[in-house]
């Protein structure tokens, strides 16, 4: 009889411990879900930022190429003008 009483108490204690552990696990799951959601949000922000940075960089590169092209075109035009003047002077 005493043994059954002890076993019953042990089972009750085990049951309480299991319920507490379950509650802790549920809390941990909720915390992990919240962390995952925040990490996903942060990752989306990072991707957006990288895209914006890439677009800005591309625009700056394109502008630099356009400016370089304009400078080269002006240099070619100036050189042609000088060649034409030299040819004219030699006549």
Biopython code that builds the backbone (N, CA, C, O; Angstrom):
import numpy as np
from Bio.PDB.StructureBuilder import StructureBuilder

atoms = [
    (1, "UNK", "N", (0.829, -1.194, 0.000)),
    (1, "UNK", "CA", (0.000, 0.000, 0.000)),
    (1, "UNK", "C", (0.874, 1.259, 0.000)),
    (1, "UNK", "O", (0.653, 2.189, -0.776)),
    (2, "UNK", "N", (1.855, 1.261, 0.878)),
    (2, "UNK", "CA", (2.779, 2.405, 0.964)),
    (2, "UNK", "C", (3.503, 2.594, -0.376)),
    (2, "UNK", "O", (3.718, 3.715, -0.836)),
    (3, "UNK", "N", (3.862, 1.485, -0.970)),
    (3, "UNK", "CA", (4.573, 1.523, -2.251)),
    (3, "UNK", "C", (3.690, 2.135, -3.341)),
    (3, "UNK", "O", (4.168, 2.929, -4.151)),
    (4, "UNK", "N", (2.418, 1.774, -3.363)),
    (4, "UNK", "CA", (1.484, 2.338, -4.341)),
    (4, "UNK", "C", (1.293, 3.828, -4.114)),
    (4, "UNK", "O", (1.187, 4.605, -5.063)),
    (5, "UNK", "N", (1.249, 4.215, -2.860)),
    (5, "UNK", "CA", (1.110, 5.635, -2.511)),
    (5, "UNK", "C", (2.330, 6.404, -3.005)),
    (5, "UNK", "O", (2.187, 7.489, -3.569)),
    (6, "UNK", "N", (3.517, 5.862, -2.805)),
    (6, "UNK", "CA", (4.761, 6.499, -3.252)),
    (6, "UNK", "C", (4.777, 6.582, -4.780)),
    (6, "UNK", "O", (5.148, 7.610, -5.348)),
    (7, "UNK", "N", (4.374, 5.499, -5.437)),
    (7, "UNK", "CA", (4.335, 5.478, -6.899)),
    (7, "UNK", "C", (3.355, 6.527, -7.415)),
    (7, "UNK", "O", (3.631, 7.221, -8.393)),
    (8, "UNK", "N", (2.221, 6.632, -6.753)),
    (8, "UNK", "CA", (1.212, 7.619, -7.130)),
    (8, "UNK", "C", (1.762, 9.040, -6.977)),
    (8, "UNK", "O", (1.535, 9.888, -7.840)),
    (9, "UNK", "N", (2.484, 9.301, -5.881)),
    (9, "UNK", "CA", (3.090, 10.617, -5.661)),
    (9, "UNK", "C", (4.165, 10.897, -6.714)),
    (9, "UNK", "O", (4.270, 12.004, -7.242)),
    (10, "UNK", "N", (4.956, 9.866, -7.003)),
    (10, "UNK", "CA", (6.002, 10.015, -8.025)),
    (10, "UNK", "C", (5.385, 10.349, -9.379)),
    (10, "UNK", "O", (5.894, 11.201, -10.107)),
    (11, "UNK", "N", (4.296, 9.678, -9.710)),
    (11, "UNK", "CA", (3.620, 9.947, -10.980)),
    (11, "UNK", "C", (3.020, 11.349, -11.012)),
    (11, "UNK", "O", (3.060, 12.028, -12.039)),
    (12, "UNK", "N", (2.467, 11.774, -9.886)),
    (12, "UNK", "CA", (1.893, 13.118, -9.803)),
    (12, "UNK", "C", (2.994, 14.160, -9.973)),
    (12, "UNK", "O", (2.820, 15.153, -10.680)),
    (13, "UNK", "N", (4.132, 13.922, -9.316)),
    (13, "UNK", "CA", (5.267, 14.833, -9.431)),
    (13, "UNK", "C", (5.770, 14.873, -10.877)),
    (13, "UNK", "O", (6.048, 15.943, -11.419)),
    (14, "UNK", "N", (5.880, 13.709, -11.483)),
    (14, "UNK", "CA", (6.325, 13.613, -12.872)),
    (14, "UNK", "C", (5.357, 14.333, -13.800)),
    (14, "UNK", "O", (5.765, 15.008, -14.745)),
    (15, "UNK", "N", (4.072, 14.177, -13.516)),
    (15, "UNK", "CA", (3.051, 14.838, -14.322)),
    (15, "UNK", "C", (3.194, 16.361, -14.235)),
    (15, "UNK", "O", (3.129, 17.051, -15.252)),
    (16, "UNK", "N", (3.388, 16.879, -13.027)),
    (16, "UNK", "CA", (3.580, 18.322, -12.824)),
    (16, "UNK", "C", (4.827, 18.798, -13.564)),
    (16, "UNK", "O", (4.805, 19.832, -14.232)),
    (17, "UNK", "N", (5.912, 18.038, -13.439)),
    (17, "UNK", "CA", (7.153, 18.400, -14.119)),
    (17, "UNK", "C", (6.972, 18.404, -15.636)),
    (17, "UNK", "O", (7.481, 19.295, -16.317)),
    (18, "UNK", "N", (6.265, 17.435, -16.161)),
    (18, "UNK", "CA", (6.027, 17.366, -17.602)),
    (18, "UNK", "C", (5.166, 18.536, -18.090)),
    (18, "UNK", "O", (5.410, 19.094, -19.159)),
    (19, "UNK", "N", (4.166, 18.893, -17.298)),
    (19, "UNK", "CA", (3.320, 20.038, -17.656)),
    (19, "UNK", "C", (4.155, 21.320, -17.661)),
    (19, "UNK", "O", (4.025, 22.146, -18.564)),
    (20, "UNK", "N", (5.009, 21.481, -16.652)),
    (20, "UNK", "CA", (5.872, 22.668, -16.579)),
    (20, "UNK", "C", (6.843, 22.698, -17.774)),
    (20, "UNK", "O", (7.072, 23.743, -18.383)),
    (21, "UNK", "N", (7.401, 21.529, -18.085)),
    (21, "UNK", "CA", (8.331, 21.461, -19.222)),
    (21, "UNK", "C", (7.603, 21.779, -20.530)),
    (21, "UNK", "O", (8.146, 22.451, -21.407)),
    (22, "UNK", "N", (6.376, 21.289, -20.645)),
    (22, "UNK", "CA", (5.580, 21.583, -21.843)),
    (22, "UNK", "C", (5.343, 23.078, -21.966)),
    (22, "UNK", "O", (5.488, 23.652, -23.045)),
    (23, "UNK", "N", (4.978, 23.704, -20.856)),
    (23, "UNK", "CA", (4.737, 25.154, -20.863)),
    (23, "UNK", "C", (6.011, 25.915, -21.259)),
    (23, "UNK", "O", (5.953, 26.882, -22.020)),
    (24, "UNK", "N", (7.147, 25.472, -20.739)),
    (24, "UNK", "CA", (8.424, 26.107, -21.078)),
    (24, "UNK", "C", (8.728, 25.940, -22.570)),
    (24, "UNK", "O", (9.180, 26.871, -23.236)),
    (25, "UNK", "N", (8.472, 24.744, -23.071)),
    (25, "UNK", "CA", (8.708, 24.493, -24.497)),
    (25, "UNK", "C", (7.800, 25.351, -25.375)),
    (25, "UNK", "O", (8.230, 25.859, -26.410)),
    (26, "UNK", "N", (6.556, 25.508, -24.962)),
    (26, "UNK", "CA", (5.634, 26.369, -25.708)),
    (26, "UNK", "C", (6.115, 27.819, -25.712)),
    (26, "UNK", "O", (6.032, 28.503, -26.732)),
    (27, "UNK", "N", (6.612, 28.278, -24.578)),
    (27, "UNK", "CA", (7.166, 29.635, -24.493)),
    (27, "UNK", "C", (8.387, 29.765, -25.407)),
    (27, "UNK", "O", (8.543, 30.763, -26.110)),
    (28, "UNK", "N", (9.249, 28.747, -25.387)),
    (28, "UNK", "CA", (10.436, 28.755, -26.243)),
    (28, "UNK", "C", (10.048, 28.800, -27.720)),
    (28, "UNK", "O", (10.670, 29.510, -28.511)),
    (29, "UNK", "N", (9.022, 28.042, -28.081)),
    (29, "UNK", "CA", (8.559, 28.035, -29.470)),
    (29, "UNK", "C", (8.068, 29.420, -29.877)),
    (29, "UNK", "O", (8.389, 29.899, -30.965)),
    (30, "UNK", "N", (7.299, 30.058, -29.018)),
    (30, "UNK", "CA", (6.802, 31.402, -29.315)),
    (30, "UNK", "C", (7.948, 32.399, -29.462)),
    (30, "UNK", "O", (7.937, 33.254, -30.348)),
    (31, "UNK", "N", (8.935, 32.272, -28.578)),
    (31, "UNK", "CA", (10.091, 33.159, -28.644)),
    (31, "UNK", "C", (10.857, 32.940, -29.951)),
    (31, "UNK", "O", (11.277, 33.899, -30.599)),
    (32, "UNK", "N", (11.034, 31.684, -30.328)),
    (32, "UNK", "CA", (11.738, 31.373, -31.573)),
    (32, "UNK", "C", (10.972, 31.880, -32.794)),
    (32, "UNK", "O", (11.576, 32.343, -33.762)),
    (33, "UNK", "N", (9.651, 31.791, -32.748)),
    (33, "UNK", "CA", (8.841, 32.316, -33.847)),
    (33, "UNK", "C", (9.013, 33.825, -33.968)),
    (33, "UNK", "O", (9.131, 34.362, -35.069)),
    (34, "UNK", "N", (9.026, 34.499, -32.828)),
    (34, "UNK", "CA", (9.205, 35.957, -32.836)),
    (34, "UNK", "C", (10.593, 36.317, -33.368)),
    (34, "UNK", "O", (10.733, 37.255, -34.152)),
    (35, "UNK", "N", (11.609, 35.580, -32.947)),
    (35, "UNK", "CA", (12.966, 35.830, -33.438)),
    (35, "UNK", "C", (13.052, 35.584, -34.940)),
    (35, "UNK", "O", (13.679, 36.353, -35.669)),
    (36, "UNK", "N", (12.421, 34.514, -35.392)),
    (36, "UNK", "CA", (12.428, 34.188, -36.820)),
    (36, "UNK", "C", (11.757, 35.301, -37.616)),
    (36, "UNK", "O", (12.254, 35.705, -38.667)),
    (37, "UNK", "N", (10.632, 35.793, -37.117)),
    (37, "UNK", "CA", (9.916, 36.872, -37.799)),
    (37, "UNK", "C", (10.792, 38.126, -37.869)),
    (37, "UNK", "O", (10.824, 38.800, -38.899)),
    (38, "UNK", "N", (11.497, 38.440, -36.789)),
    (38, "UNK", "CA", (12.371, 39.615, -36.772)),
    (38, "UNK", "C", (13.540, 39.428, -37.732)),
    (38, "UNK", "O", (13.907, 40.355, -38.453)),
    (39, "UNK", "N", (14.121, 38.240, -37.743)),
    (39, "UNK", "CA", (15.230, 37.969, -38.652)),
    (39, "UNK", "C", (14.772, 38.066, -40.104)),
    (39, "UNK", "O", (15.502, 38.581, -40.951)),
    (40, "UNK", "N", (13.579, 37.578, -40.394)),
    (40, "UNK", "CA", (13.034, 37.666, -41.749)),
    (40, "UNK", "C", (12.830, 39.125, -42.137)),
    (40, "UNK", "O", (13.141, 39.533, -43.256)),
    (41, "UNK", "N", (12.304, 39.904, -41.196)),
    (41, "UNK", "CA", (12.095, 41.335, -41.441)),
    (41, "UNK", "C", (13.440, 42.026, -41.694)),
    (41, "UNK", "O", (13.562, 42.839, -42.611)),
    (42, "UNK", "N", (14.442, 41.699, -40.880)),
    (42, "UNK", "CA", (15.774, 42.281, -41.048)),
    (42, "UNK", "C", (16.387, 41.884, -42.390)),
    (42, "UNK", "O", (17.031, 42.695, -43.056)),
    (43, "UNK", "N", (16.177, 40.634, -42.771)),
    (43, "UNK", "CA", (16.710, 40.151, -44.047)),
    (43, "UNK", "C", (16.041, 40.868, -45.214)),
    (43, "UNK", "O", (16.711, 41.250, -46.174)),
    (44, "UNK", "N", (14.741, 41.052, -45.139)),
    (44, "UNK", "CA", (14.040, 41.791, -46.198)),
    (44, "UNK", "C", (14.579, 43.219, -46.298)),
    (44, "UNK", "O", (14.765, 43.737, -47.399)),
    (45, "UNK", "N", (14.827, 43.846, -45.168)),
    (45, "UNK", "CA", (15.360, 45.215, -45.148)),
    (45, "UNK", "C", (16.759, 45.240, -45.759)),
    (45, "UNK", "O", (17.098, 46.152, -46.513)),
    (46, "UNK", "N", (17.565, 44.234, -45.430)),
    (46, "UNK", "CA", (18.912, 44.149, -45.987)),
    (46, "UNK", "C", (18.865, 43.988, -47.499)),
    (46, "UNK", "O", (19.620, 44.644, -48.215)),
    (47, "UNK", "N", (17.990, 43.129, -47.987)),
    (47, "UNK", "CA", (17.853, 42.928, -49.436)),
    (47, "UNK", "C", (17.416, 44.234, -50.105)),
    (47, "UNK", "O", (17.954, 44.609, -51.147)),
    (48, "UNK", "N", (16.453, 44.917, -49.513)),
    (48, "UNK", "CA", (15.990, 46.190, -50.061)),
    (48, "UNK", "C", (17.130, 47.202, -50.106)),
    (48, "UNK", "O", (17.310, 47.912, -51.095)),
    (49, "UNK", "N", (17.881, 47.253, -49.035)),
    (49, "UNK", "CA", (19.003, 48.180, -48.954)),
    (49, "UNK", "C", (20.062, 47.853, -50.002)),
    (49, "UNK", "O", (20.595, 48.748, -50.658)),
    (50, "UNK", "N", (20.362, 46.567, -50.154)),
    (50, "UNK", "CA", (21.352, 46.167, -51.162)),
    (50, "UNK", "C", (20.874, 46.484, -52.569)),
    (50, "UNK", "O", (21.663, 46.909, -53.413)),
    (51, "UNK", "N", (19.598, 46.283, -52.826)),
    (51, "UNK", "CA", (19.048, 46.620, -54.151)),
    (51, "UNK", "C", (19.167, 48.114, -54.415)),
    (51, "UNK", "O", (19.582, 48.529, -55.497)),
    (52, "UNK", "N", (18.802, 48.920, -53.423)),
    (52, "UNK", "CA", (18.902, 50.373, -53.581)),
    (52, "UNK", "C", (20.348, 50.784, -53.810)),
    (52, "UNK", "O", (20.636, 51.626, -54.662)),
    (53, "UNK", "N", (21.252, 50.187, -53.047)),
    (53, "UNK", "CA", (22.673, 50.498, -53.181)),
    (53, "UNK", "C", (23.168, 50.119, -54.568)),
    (53, "UNK", "O", (23.925, 50.864, -55.190)),
    (54, "UNK", "N", (22.742, 48.973, -55.042)),
    (54, "UNK", "CA", (23.144, 48.499, -56.370)),
    (54, "UNK", "C", (22.621, 49.431, -57.446)),
    (54, "UNK", "O", (23.342, 49.760, -58.388)),
    (55, "UNK", "N", (21.361, 49.862, -57.312)),
    (55, "UNK", "CA", (20.776, 50.775, -58.289)),
    (55, "UNK", "C", (21.501, 52.109, -58.273)),
    (55, "UNK", "O", (21.774, 52.686, -59.325)),
    (56, "UNK", "N", (21.813, 52.601, -57.077)),
    (56, "UNK", "CA", (22.529, 53.872, -56.950)),
    (56, "UNK", "C", (23.908, 53.757, -57.578)),
    (56, "UNK", "O", (24.358, 54.654, -58.292)),
    (57, "UNK", "N", (24.571, 52.643, -57.305)),
    (57, "UNK", "CA", (25.895, 52.415, -57.864)),
    (57, "UNK", "C", (25.828, 52.342, -59.383)),
    (57, "UNK", "O", (26.678, 52.904, -60.073)),
    (58, "UNK", "N", (24.830, 51.658, -59.900)),
    (58, "UNK", "CA", (24.671, 51.542, -61.349)),
    (58, "UNK", "C", (24.407, 52.907, -61.978)),
    (58, "UNK", "O", (24.962, 53.239, -63.025)),
    (59, "UNK", "N", (23.564, 53.681, -61.335)),
    (59, "UNK", "CA", (23.271, 55.017, -61.850)),
    (59, "UNK", "C", (24.524, 55.888, -61.845)),
    (59, "UNK", "O", (24.781, 56.620, -62.800)),
    (60, "UNK", "N", (25.302, 55.807, -60.765)),
    (60, "UNK", "CA", (26.532, 56.604, -60.676)),
    (60, "UNK", "C", (27.527, 56.152, -61.744)),
    (60, "UNK", "O", (28.176, 56.984, -62.377)),
    (61, "UNK", "N", (27.649, 54.845, -61.946)),
    (61, "UNK", "CA", (28.557, 54.310, -62.963)),
    (61, "UNK", "C", (28.121, 54.777, -64.352)),
    (61, "UNK", "O", (28.950, 55.181, -65.167)),
    (62, "UNK", "N", (26.817, 54.720, -64.613)),
    (62, "UNK", "CA", (26.287, 55.142, -65.906)),
    (62, "UNK", "C", (26.528, 56.631, -66.126)),
    (62, "UNK", "O", (26.883, 57.055, -67.226)),
    (63, "UNK", "N", (26.336, 57.412, -65.082)),
    (63, "UNK", "CA", (26.574, 58.851, -65.187)),
    (63, "UNK", "C", (28.055, 59.118, -65.463)),
    (63, "UNK", "O", (28.397, 59.969, -66.284)),
    (64, "UNK", "N", (28.929, 58.384, -64.769)),
    (64, "UNK", "CA", (30.364, 58.529, -64.998)),
    (64, "UNK", "C", (30.751, 58.147, -66.414)),
    (64, "UNK", "O", (31.587, 58.807, -67.031)),
    (65, "UNK", "N", (30.155, 57.093, -66.931)),
    (65, "UNK", "CA", (30.443, 56.668, -68.300)),
    (65, "UNK", "C", (29.946, 57.701, -69.295)),
    (65, "UNK", "O", (30.600, 57.977, -70.300)),
    (66, "UNK", "N", (28.784, 58.268, -69.005)),
    (66, "UNK", "CA", (28.223, 59.297, -69.888)),
    (66, "UNK", "C", (29.137, 60.523, -69.906)),
    (66, "UNK", "O", (29.410, 61.086, -70.966)),
    (67, "UNK", "N", (29.601, 60.925, -68.738)),
    (67, "UNK", "CA", (30.505, 62.073, -68.646)),
    (67, "UNK", "C", (31.805, 61.774, -69.383)),
    (67, "UNK", "O", (32.315, 62.622, -70.116)),
    (68, "UNK", "N", (32.340, 60.575, -69.192)),
    (68, "UNK", "CA", (33.573, 60.183, -69.871)),
    (68, "UNK", "C", (33.377, 60.192, -71.382)),
    (68, "UNK", "O", (34.254, 60.627, -72.128)),
    (69, "UNK", "N", (32.233, 59.714, -71.822)),
    (69, "UNK", "CA", (31.935, 59.706, -73.255)),
    (69, "UNK", "C", (31.879, 61.130, -73.791)),
    (69, "UNK", "O", (32.405, 61.411, -74.868)),
    (70, "UNK", "N", (31.247, 62.023, -73.047)),
    (70, "UNK", "CA", (31.147, 63.419, -73.469)),
    (70, "UNK", "C", (32.527, 64.062, -73.566)),
    (70, "UNK", "O", (32.813, 64.805, -74.505)),
    (71, "UNK", "N", (33.382, 63.766, -72.581)),
    (71, "UNK", "CA", (34.742, 64.309, -72.596)),
    (71, "UNK", "C", (35.516, 63.777, -73.803)),
    (71, "UNK", "O", (36.194, 64.533, -74.499)),
    (72, "UNK", "N", (35.407, 62.471, -74.043)),
    (72, "UNK", "CA", (36.097, 61.885, -75.194)),
    (72, "UNK", "C", (35.570, 62.449, -76.508)),
    (72, "UNK", "O", (36.346, 62.726, -77.423)),
    (73, "UNK", "N", (34.270, 62.618, -76.605)),
    (73, "UNK", "CA", (33.676, 63.200, -77.813)),
    (73, "UNK", "C", (34.169, 64.622, -78.028)),
    (73, "UNK", "O", (34.470, 65.015, -79.155)),
    (74, "UNK", "N", (34.250, 65.387, -76.961)),
    (74, "UNK", "CA", (34.748, 66.767, -77.069)),
    (74, "UNK", "C", (36.215, 66.769, -77.479)),
    (74, "UNK", "O", (36.642, 67.602, -78.279)),
    (75, "UNK", "N", (36.985, 65.835, -76.927)),
    (75, "UNK", "CA", (38.401, 65.733, -77.283)),
    (75, "UNK", "C", (38.560, 65.378, -78.760)),
    (75, "UNK", "O", (39.398, 65.955, -79.452)),
    (76, "UNK", "N", (37.764, 64.441, -79.236)),
    (76, "UNK", "CA", (37.817, 64.061, -80.652)),
    (76, "UNK", "C", (37.429, 65.253, -81.524)),
    (76, "UNK", "O", (38.078, 65.523, -82.535)),
    (77, "UNK", "N", (36.388, 65.954, -81.139)),
    (77, "UNK", "CA", (35.941, 67.127, -81.897)),
    (77, "UNK", "C", (37.039, 68.182, -81.935)),
    (77, "UNK", "O", (37.320, 68.745, -82.993)),
    (78, "UNK", "N", (37.664, 68.456, -80.790)),
    (78, "UNK", "CA", (38.754, 69.436, -80.731)),
    (78, "UNK", "C", (39.927, 69.000, -81.595)),
    (78, "UNK", "O", (40.523, 69.817, -82.297)),
    (79, "UNK", "N", (40.258, 67.722, -81.545)),
    (79, "UNK", "CA", (41.376, 67.201, -82.328)),
    (79, "UNK", "C", (41.080, 67.330, -83.814)),
    (79, "UNK", "O", (41.951, 67.740, -84.581)),
    (80, "UNK", "N", (39.872, 66.988, -84.229)),
    (80, "UNK", "CA", (39.487, 67.129, -85.639)),
    (80, "UNK", "C", (39.600, 68.586, -86.082)),
    (80, "UNK", "O", (40.081, 68.872, -87.178)),
    (81, "UNK", "N", (39.160, 69.496, -85.231)),
    (81, "UNK", "CA", (39.223, 70.923, -85.548)),
    (81, "UNK", "C", (40.681, 71.350, -85.727)),
    (81, "UNK", "O", (41.004, 72.088, -86.658)),
    (82, "UNK", "N", (41.555, 70.888, -84.838)),
    (82, "UNK", "CA", (42.980, 71.240, -84.927)),
    (82, "UNK", "C", (43.595, 70.673, -86.202)),
    (82, "UNK", "O", (44.365, 71.350, -86.884)),
    (83, "UNK", "N", (43.246, 69.412, -86.521)),
    (83, "UNK", "CA", (43.768, 68.789, -87.740)),
    (83, "UNK", "C", (43.299, 69.574, -88.954)),
    (83, "UNK", "O", (44.080, 69.822, -89.873)),
    (84, "UNK", "N", (42.045, 69.962, -88.966)),
    (84, "UNK", "CA", (41.502, 70.733, -90.078)),
    (84, "UNK", "C", (42.222, 72.071, -90.200)),
    (84, "UNK", "O", (42.534, 72.502, -91.309)),
    (85, "UNK", "N", (42.490, 72.737, -89.068)),
    (85, "UNK", "CA", (43.200, 74.029, -89.091)),
    (85, "UNK", "C", (44.624, 73.867, -89.603)),
    (85, "UNK", "O", (45.110, 74.688, -90.381)),
    (86, "UNK", "N", (45.288, 72.807, -89.164)),
    (86, "UNK", "CA", (46.680, 72.559, -89.597)),
    (86, "UNK", "C", (46.686, 72.286, -91.094)),
    (86, "UNK", "O", (47.531, 72.811, -91.819)),
    (87, "UNK", "N", (45.753, 71.474, -91.557)),
    (87, "UNK", "CA", (45.669, 71.179, -92.992)),
    (87, "UNK", "C", (45.415, 72.456, -93.793)),
    (87, "UNK", "O", (46.000, 72.663, -94.856)),
    (88, "UNK", "N", (44.554, 73.286, -93.278)),
    (88, "UNK", "CA", (44.205, 74.534, -93.966)),
    (88, "UNK", "C", (45.420, 75.474, -94.024)),
    (88, "UNK", "O", (45.679, 76.120, -95.039)),
    (89, "UNK", "N", (46.175, 75.529, -92.874)),
    (89, "UNK", "CA", (47.350, 76.391, -92.812)),
    (89, "UNK", "C", (48.435, 75.892, -93.772)),
    (89, "UNK", "O", (49.183, 76.700, -94.322)),
    (90, "UNK", "N", (48.531, 74.577, -93.981)),
    (90, "UNK", "CA", (49.553, 74.017, -94.849)),
    (90, "UNK", "C", (49.255, 74.292, -96.326)),
    (90, "UNK", "O", (50.164, 74.163, -97.146)),
    (91, "UNK", "N", (48.086, 74.648, -96.688)),
    (91, "UNK", "CA", (47.735, 74.927, -98.062)),
    (91, "UNK", "C", (48.157, 76.271, -98.442)),
    (91, "UNK", "O", (47.942, 76.687, -99.580)),
]
sb = StructureBuilder()
sb.init_structure("model")
sb.init_model(0)
sb.init_chain("A")
sb.init_seg("    ")
for serial, (resi, resn, name, xyz) in enumerate(atoms, 1):
    if name == "N":
        sb.init_residue(resn, " ", resi, " ")
    sb.init_atom(name, np.array(xyz, "f"), 0.0, 1.0, " ", f" {name:<3s}", serial, name[0])
structure = sb.get_structure()
